[in-house]
Amino acid sequence: MVDLVMRGIKTAITSSFLGYNENDPMPKVGDYSIVLDSSKKPVCVIQDKVVEVMPYNHISRAYAYLEGEGDRSYNYWRKTHDEYFKQEFKEYYQTRFIGNELMVCEVFEKID
């Protein structure tokens, strides 16, 4: 993922709305984040340009393309994200992922 961000290919990320709370607040437009590599070393700064909450099954093909993964197709995005969220919901939320859960969709820009 870090390589895709560094090359400007990945400009979006999706996370479960359930993962946010008072200790881990939802991102807002204008927020900055530090991207870490696999060794936990900072490699760049990104800034949120768009933050939307929507049902998973309403995420568009255009947004999936911005995530920059695989062949950038919606089918690739959907397959890998279905797998990821099925595991996450089972492990962290002790519930089944069915595909209409609320997601936080962030579009960002690499700053440095």
C-alpha positions, 0 to 999 in steps of 0.5 A, a space after each residue: 500500500 505504501 508504494 502505491 501512495 508514494 507513487 500517487 496511484 492510491 488516493 483513497 482508503 475505505 474503513 468500517 464505520 464501526 471502528 470509530 469511537 471517542 478514542 479513535 474519532 472519524 476522519 474529517 476533511 482537512 485532517 492530516 495523517 502520517 503514512 508508515 512503512 512496514 517498519 513503522 517508519 514515516 514515509 509521507 504525509 497525506 491530507 483528507 480531501 473528501 470523507 463520506 460515510 455510505 453503505 458498502 454496496 453503494 461504493 462506486 467504480 470510480 472510488 474503487 479505482 482511486 484505491 489503486 489496488 490490483 488491476 484497479 477494476 471494481 471486480 478486483 476491489 470488491 473481491 479483495 474488500 469482501 474478503 477483508 471485511 468478512 474477516 474483520 467483522 468476524 474477528 473484531 465485531 463478532 458479526 457477519 459482514 453482509 455488504 450493506 454496512 456503513 463504510 468511511 470512504 476517504 479520498 486523500 492527497 499526498 502532501 510530502 
